[in-house]
Amino acid sequence: MKRFIKAYGNTAVWIGLFVLLVAMCAWSGTVTTSTNIYPFVPAKGYVIYATSFTTAASAEIVPYSTGKRIKVIAYELVANGDTNVKFTSGGADDIMGSTLWYLTQNSGVTKPVTLINQQPLVYMQTAPGASLSINLSAAQSVSGTLLYYVE
């Protein structure tokens, strides 16, 4: 046993450190993810994606897809401080018209997935070929998650 530890002990330590380093890099740099949600595929057959974000300024959340709309079927937002939040299509046009959330510190808003005849209810959608962006009135951190599909 002593020979084994002497021969392979350093290798095991280096492998352990490498795994720890990779995990730390993944944790520290991950603020946006996009994942195919399985097995939730509605009858229409499109793929549902999830994306998480954290931002302290107005930002693009979901990039555009040429000629297609981004349709949001669920979302949740949480604010770190007092700010007004709204979603925009392509960074300019309001998606939900006059809907503006007035969020205070540690407050949020949630809309769950709602199915009607095995089809998700669309809460908001972008113009064709436009990205989905979030607009903040103050430099406060806002985190959230969206479920969406592209059609």
N, C-alpha and C positions, 0 to 999 in steps of 0.2 A: 504494500500500500504506500509506504514511504517513497519507493522508487517511482510509482505512478504519479504521486503528487509532485515529486521533484521534477519529473519529466514533462508533465502536462499541466502543472499548476499555473504557470505563467500564461500559457495559451488560454486556459479557461478564464483567467482574469481579463485578458485582452478582449476575448469574445464578449464577456459580460459588459465591459466598458463600452465596446462598440455598440452593442444593443441599447444600452442606456443612452448613449449619445444620439443614436438615430431616433429613439423615442422622444428625447428632449427637443430635437429639431422639429419633429412632427408636431409636438404640442405647441411650441412657441410660434410657429409660422402659420398655423391653420386658423384662418378667420372666415373663409368661404369654402363651402363644399357643395358639390352637386352630385346627387345620387339617384339612381333609378330605384323607385320604391317598389319592392316586390313583396307579396304577390298581388298588390292592389292594382289591377288593370281593369278599368271599367269595360262595359260591353262594347263600347265603340272601338276599343283596341289601341288607344294612344298610350304613350308612356308618361307616367307621372314622375316628376323630379322634385327633389327637396333641395333648397339652398339656405344656408345660414349666413348671417352677416353681422358685422359690428362696424359702426361708422360714427364719426363725430361731425360729419359734414354731409352735404348733399352728395349722393353717389349713385352710380349705376349698380343695380343689384343683379339683374339678369341681362346678359348681352343680347343684341338683336339677332333675329334669324330672318334672312332675306325673304320678304313677301309673306311672312307668317306672323301671327299674333301670339303673344304670351298671355295665357289665360290663368289667372290665379284662382285656386280652389280652396285654399286655406292659408291662414297666416297668424302670426303672433308677433307683437312688438312690445318691448320693455324699454323705458327711458331711464337713464341714470340721473337726469336732472330735468328741470322745467323746459319744455320745448314743444313746438307745434310740428306735426308730422303729416305729410301727404305723399301719395304715390303719383308719379308722373309717367307719361308715355314719351320716351325719347328725351327726357330731361326738361321738356318745355310744357307740354299739354297736360292739364290735370286729367287723371283717369276717372276719378269719381266726382267730377264737377266741384261742388262746393264742400265736399266732405273733407274736414280737417280735424285731426285728433289733437286735442290740447292735453298733452301728457305732463304730469307732475313727476317729481322724483320718485323712482321705484314703482311707477304705475305702468299699466300696459293695456293692450287691447288684443283680443283673440277672436278669430272666426274659424270654427272647426270645419272639416270636410262634411258636406251635406249631400247625400245621394238622393236623386229623384229618378225612379225607373232605371237604376244602376248607372246613372250619369251624374257626375259631380256638378253641383251648382257653381257657376262662375261668378265670383264676387267682383272681379275687375279684369279688364283686358287692355292690352296696348293697341295702338294703331298698327296696321300691317307694316312689318319691317322695322318697328321701333323697339328700343330697349326698354326695360322696366327700371325706373329710378326712384329713389326716395329723396324727398326734399325736407330739410330741417330748418327751423327758424332760428335756432341757437346752436352754438358749438357744444352740444351735450351729446354724450355717447348714447346711441340707440342700438339695441340688439334685436334680432328677430329671426324668424324662420318662415319660409314660404313653401307651399306646395303648388306646383304649376305644371301645365303642359303647353306644348307649342303646336299650333294648328294653323 
